[in-house]
Amino acid sequence: MKTIHAMIAEDEQLAREDMIYLLNKEPDVTLCPSAETGSQLVDLYVEHEPDVIFLDVEMPDKTGVEAVKQIIDLAYIRPPLFIFTTAYDEYAMDAFEIEAVDYLLKPYDDARFQKTMRRIRKQMAQSRMKRDRQADTQSESAAEEKLLIDDGERMVVLSPDSIYYAVPSNRMLEIHTHDEVIESRMTLQELEDKLHGFSFFRTHRSYLVNLNYVREITPWFNGAYNVTLKDKHNTTLPVSRSARKILLDTFKN
């Protein structure tokens, strides 16, 4: 059974406690800390990166819709699933415009809540199947392909297998290889797109790592992990909490 990490954003104490009670009854749900304002929700998302967020539309200092848009911009692998909760049905259109999984109109009963949980589990299962299919279709000849990297002065031909990791630094992208560190003006996302089909993984929004060079994965704190690479420096790089789950599943497979 896959664990669902859930977060609640609700400024009304009784409504927040009711949602906590319902989620605590679900055997596959683990609760993250709850938020009482939109800004607090964004901060807690960055720290805990939950799989799903149950949030009220109207909250102090930042509405639920505003907070969701900010979280989508921050999500480097994929955004969480969003479930809006409110007593006003006129906000439903706003919720579905940002592709919320569901919209719970207060007061809702246990049967309606269970319908939402089924939708969450179904969508998470579909996402896992999609990732598995993408991994299964990786080209067997990928290791023999080459990349052309523009470092501003020359075009460098690289084998993807020569890259340990890449990280943005001072408005440039540092590509760490067996022999040198190559700087490029491309973004990390552009490099990740070029390396699609190879064994690279975004361990953190700022790090793209060649999984073939991961020596070990170790716990750090607050659910985050580190990876140590098989390079001459035994480089240690961060793994965010949400990336950790996908990374461990990748090695299990």
NORNOR-V342171 format. One record per helix or strand. SS is the DSSP state (a for helix, b for strand). FROM is the first residue (numbers start at 1). TO is the last residue. If there is no record, write none. Layout:
BEGIN
SS	FROM	TO
SS	FROM	TO
END
This chain:
BEGIN
b	4	9
a	13	24
b	29	31
b	35	35
b	37	37
a	38	48
b	52	56
b	60	60
a	64	74
b	81	86
a	89	97
b	102	105
a	110	136
a	142	144
b	146	150
b	155	159
a	160	162
b	163	169
b	172	177
b	181	184
a	188	194
b	200	204
b	207	210
a	211	213
b	214	219
b	225	229
b	236	239
a	241	252
END
